[in-house]
């Protein structure tokens, strides 16, 4: 089975989805990612879906749950590079991914994460 | 040749000029200029009569217009409907032009079969059926042509009304004009999202000054667009909300929470500049 690589960049994890996601692959990614966040103590997760052209409600829900899991493990998730067709599909499916942060491309997503991590370092969190 | 065809053949070929004269005077009796009693009407009538006579002579089935022998007649009628539709004649006038053919035909039948009422009656019935079919064909062709025109105009309107303009580096705007329905929202959404990707703009302004009314459906379409834009990683401001529309939105209980709204495009641009970190100053006091 194909596995999606998870790269570490500083204090953030980078996931680039280059293939159309099968349900099993998506579940595996969810497992791998939560293990990696725990192991590396990453503060941010960047998911690049610019190559993703087909989504279904399962993948949409998976993005939301990855973001939720990461939040529980104290990491911010940014989904970047969503294609217009994918965005329209998700909206039509009624998935607005309310808890997920988004950015136009990897560069801006990284800036966003860097700013978040810097913020986090300055103000020690209460929780 | 079939017996009916032989009778009709004689009638149509006996005195074509007299036939045309009676036909057009009957058309003129409708009292409507656009019915086609004039010179173009004469040319049309002559061509149709020629096609009709040829089909009858070729032993076409008088009760079935779909017969192959009627092909030329059908194309003449189609051309007639097309030119009438283009000139703006009404559907009634267009089909009346064909219906008026009954009068000269019946006069001709009366001349040929006047001595035999039974045969005259039968021939008249066949003629009525035939001409009704011709008129029906003309009317439905006319309607189809009009529908094509409407469909084309709708498409043009759709393309006309969705320009995405760049207001500033990283700021796009869509001035929406006209009623928002599903297909238009879809088109606006697609063009806007594609432009966002192309230009890497982080902010889109949807201006609804030109939208006459906002109901729950329109609001839902707007919400969808805003959500899609947010999913892509850009922000969205809705501007140009007129006082009446603001009242309607509140009265309908539409929830626009979480969406930035501004009264005018100028306000929206100001906010966009502020968000991007620009400062607008005046050089002269």
Interface residues (C-beta under 8 A of the other chain):
Chain A: X79 X80 X81 X82 X83 X84 X86 X87 X88 X90 X91 X92 X96 X97 X102 X103 X104 X105 X108 X109
Chain B: X186 X189 X190 X193 X194 X196 X197 X200 X202 X224 X227 X228 X229 X230 X231 X232 X233 X234
